Amino acid sequence: MKTVYYFLIGLCMGFIWGSCEDGSAFKAQDLNGKWTIVSVMDEQVTLENMPFLEFNVTEKRLNGNIGCNNLTAGFVPDSEDATAFQVISPATTMMACIHFDTETKIAMAINNMTHVRKGEKANQVKLIDSLGYTLIVLEKN
């Protein structure tokens, strides 16, 4: 009897928690526009020319600058999971740069990001991998 009681309490708590969603979850389609990369793999980015990503949801394009090299890719929000997306065929220019380590981290993160979450600040979002690890933090320009 106790087992049934605890099960029902757990079930009710799950419904209550689920109903608390305020509808303000960040969606992949909300990424539209230009965002500054403020951190990559838990390291602050402090370059003179801050790298950025620009998402165009309508044209399904992702462009940006990851330090001194430019980036271009396809970008497709998932139709079943509003927070999920896929980056398709990312490519960068191949100029020699003094901040090669930062560029490499950003490029690796872009290859692995799959979801978006709200950031710590109102104008920030986190791009995360399939395991929930924060890869890139973006700030809206």
N, C-alpha and C positions, 0 to 999 in steps of 0.2 A: 504494500500500500504506500509506504514512504517513497518507493522508487517512482511510482506513478505521480505522486504529489510533486516530487522534485522535477520530474520531467515536464509536468504542466506549468510549473513556475518558470522553468527554463524556456519553454516555448513562448509563454506570455512575455517574458523579458526580451526575447528575440523579436517579437512583433513590436513591442514598444520601442526598442532600439531602432529597428528598421523604419518605423514611422517618424522618427526624429530627423530624418534626412531633410534638410531645408531646401533642397532643390538647387543649391548654389554650387554643386560640385563642378569643378572645371572640366570642360569637355575638350577633346582634341580640336574640334571645329573652332573653339574660342582662341586657338593659338594664332589666328589670322593677324598679320602685322609683323612689325619689326621688334625684336627682343635682343637685349644685350646679354651676353654670357657673363655672369658674375662669378660663377664657380664651376669647376669641373672635377668630378671625382673627389669631392670634399676639399679642394684647394681653391682659394680665392684667385681670381684672374685679375691681374693688375698690369695690364699692358698699356702703353701709350695710346695706341689705337685699339680700343676694346673690341673684341670679336663679337659678332652678332649673328643671329639667325632670323630670316624673314620667311614666314609661312604665308602662302597664298592658297587657301583652302579651295577657292573656286577653280583655280587653274591646276590644283593638286601639285604645287611646286614648293620646293624649299630651296632658298638661296641664302648665302651669307658669306661672312669672312671669318676665318678661324685663327687669325693672327696676321699673317701677310698673304696667305693663299685664300682664294675664293672657293666656295663650295656650291654645288648645285646637285639637286636630287628630286625625285618624285616624293610626294607625301599623300598618303591616303588614310583618312579617318576610317575606323572600323564601323560598319553599319550596325553591329550587334552590341558593341561595348563602346559607349560614348567617350570613355577616357583613353581608349586604345587607338593606335595608329601604326602605320607601317612606313618606313623610309625606304624608298626604292632607288637602287643604283646610284648611291652617292659617289660623287667624283670631285676632286679638287685640282686646282692648278698645282704646279710642281716647282715653285720658286724656292730657292734656298733662303731660309729665314733664321734669325737669331733666336727666336722663341720656339724652336722645333719641338721641344718637350711638351709645351702647352698645346701646340697644334696637334701633335700625335695623340694626346689624351682626348682632345675634343673630337678628333676624327674617330677614334675608337669608341667613344661614348655615343656618337651619332649612329654608328653601325649597330649598337646594342639597345638603343632606347625604343620602348614600346608603348609607354603610357605617360599620361600627364596627371599631375596632382597640384593642388593649390600649394603655394609657397608659404614661407613664414610671414611675409609682408603682403599687403593687398595687391601690389603690382608685380608680384613674383609668382612663378610656377616652377615646378620640379619636373624634369624629364627623367623617367625611371626605366629600369629594365624589367624583364618579366618576373624577376624575383622580388621586386619592390625596392631595389637599391637605387638611391639618388645618383644619377650620372651627371646631370647638368642642372644648374639653377639659372633661370632666365629672369630678367627684369624688363618690364615693358618700357619702351622709349616714349 
